[in-house]
Amino acid sequence: MTPQSHFMVVAAIVPDRESALRELLDTMNLLPGMADPANALVPFGAFERLHFARFAVLVDTTGSDFEVFDLPRPQVPVYLAFLGECDGPAEAQLAEFADKAGDGLRRIFAHCAGFDASGDLLAWMTARQTPTSAGYVNWIGRTVKQIRENSALQQALAAQVPRDGAAADDPQAARHALMDYVQQEQLEGRLLLTSTERTPFDWQLRNCIHAIGIPLIGLILLPLIIVVTPFTIVMLRRHEKSDPEFCPRPDRAAVREMQQLEDHDLTNSFTALGPVKPGWFRRRLTQLLLLLIDYAARHVFGRGHLARVQTIHFARWVFIDDKARVLFASNYDGSHESYMDDFINKAAWGLNLIFSNGFGWPRTDWLIKGGARHELRFKYYQRRHQLPTQVWYKAYPGLTLTDLNRNQRIREGFEMASMSDEQALAWLRLL
């Protein structure tokens, strides 16, 4: 299989060029925030390994919260972030961008500090690549090509399956008739079903080392962990009782602006940015928790779910500004409200685990209790930290993770040499 990667280029915007940049990014869209796959600047549809991509202007919208508590406000620039998810190495995807969309990217990045339009675009982007601290892939190894081929297979089969219930009388005959039809479509070049690629050996090796290495390091450090844990618990409780909680109602105009960018497809994007609580303790705790979340996402939650949440295609947490702030970006199915409710009902403890280290988060108890369970305060908090996604691209519009999983099961059933009558009937019902 082909593993997936995250890429993210972050560059400071020249202060007096932010408005012009926003206007330029708007020309890439068909609808507010929804990219035209064939736009003149970065024609995302031309990149066959690209799942999702976005441009977002990262503005400090909540830095003034520090002033409410007489704390110094962090001085940070306004950034442009170009990020997405792809099949194979991120470096190869950036190289393809530079090759096929170099002129458009130069026009965009010309609004950023330190950009030389005549210089090496790939080297410039690579130098500003920001590593993902923790990344989640819904189904590791499911490529854009497989998704599109599986969807085409489902549509071809669904158009041929009998609708009068006759297939239930002889499911084996119905299945063989459909398989013969698909094979004929393949021979005539109207349907393409390619084999999966071999898993890269270097990725397998790195993944194995990571899977074994992190627990091994933990085992080696176990005596130290046992000694440090009581002090950590005491410090955590001290911070939980004293850290400021600040969850005022978000500005209605800002919420309306966000809502105008949502629900143009069955899938939405989410981009949020916020400062980590001041002090070394919260910063180190955030680093540790993101390390553990990344481990779980890579080795536990790569087959269709993140904890109990099954609507997220991709998600990532990224440190910026010398770990003073964290960016969270995701692509999810359904409405914004259902996305938030899904987390509250199924994984509030997971939200608290990491986001409770964000400045102003609803007060927690013992790291995982409270917090996001305070529904209204949590929803205010996340809306205030959410940023508009100026440009957002999805490679397979109209398809949810439920569709992807169903189509994958159809493909697997099609490739089975034989089935029992019960299996054949269940497969037909997927159509």
Summary of the structure (lengths in Angstrom):
residues: 431
radius of gyration: 23.7
end to end distance: 25.4
largest distance: 75.3
contacts: 1318
relative contact order: 0.17
helix: 48%
strand: 19%
